[in-house]
């Protein structure tokens, strides 16, 4: 049983060391992607608001004609 615990402990230390090494190389590696996604979401939200406003305006003007 002690052998299994020691093996799992060594495995955990190895995984931790690898994670620290990767983070030390490029800690801000995904920031550009996250920023692009946030900009895309903001643009989509603005477009949705503009489309809703135009649709409401056209609908109200069409009701005045009929």
C-alpha positions as CSV (number, residue, x, y, z in Angstrom):
1,X,0.0,0.0,0.0
2,X,2.8,2.4,0.8
3,X,4.3,1.8,-2.6
4,X,1.1,3.0,-4.3
5,X,1.0,6.1,-2.1
6,X,4.6,6.9,-2.9
7,X,4.0,6.4,-6.6
8,X,1.0,8.7,-6.6
9,X,2.9,11.3,-4.6
10,X,5.8,11.2,-7.1
11,X,3.3,11.5,-10.0
12,X,1.6,14.5,-8.4
13,X,5.0,16.2,-7.9
14,X,5.9,15.6,-11.6
15,X,2.6,17.0,-12.8
16,X,3.0,20.0,-10.6
17,X,6.5,20.7,-11.8
18,X,5.4,20.4,-15.5
19,X,2.6,22.8,-14.9
20,X,4.9,25.3,-13.2
21,X,7.4,25.0,-16.0
22,X,4.8,25.7,-18.7
23,X,3.3,28.6,-16.9
24,X,6.7,30.1,-16.4
25,X,7.4,30.1,-20.1
26,X,4.2,31.8,-21.3
27,X,2.0,32.9,-18.4
28,X,-0.2,35.2,-20.6
29,X,-0.4,32.9,-23.6
30,X,-4.2,32.9,-24.0
31,X,-4.9,36.5,-23.3
32,X,-5.2,37.5,-26.9
33,X,-7.7,34.8,-27.6
34,X,-9.8,35.8,-24.6
35,X,-9.7,39.5,-25.6
36,X,-10.8,38.6,-29.2
37,X,-13.7,36.6,-27.9
38,X,-14.8,39.4,-25.6
39,X,-14.7,41.9,-28.5
40,X,-16.7,39.5,-30.7
41,X,-19.3,39.2,-28.0
42,X,-19.5,42.9,-27.6
43,X,-19.9,43.5,-31.3
44,X,-22.6,40.8,-31.6
45,X,-24.5,42.5,-28.7
46,X,-24.3,45.9,-30.3
47,X,-25.5,44.5,-33.6
48,X,-28.4,42.8,-31.9
49,X,-29.4,46.0,-30.2
50,X,-29.2,48.0,-33.5
51,X,-31.2,45.3,-35.3
52,X,-33.9,45.3,-32.6
53,X,-34.1,49.1,-32.8
54,X,-34.4,49.2,-36.5
55,X,-37.0,46.4,-36.5
56,X,-39.1,48.3,-33.9
57,X,-38.9,51.5,-35.9
58,X,-39.9,49.8,-39.2
59,X,-42.7,47.9,-37.5
60,X,-44.1,51.1,-35.9
61,X,-43.9,53.0,-39.3
62,X,-45.5,50.1,-41.1
63,X,-48.4,50.2,-38.6
64,X,-48.9,53.9,-39.4
65,X,-49.2,53.2,-43.1
66,X,-51.9,50.5,-42.8
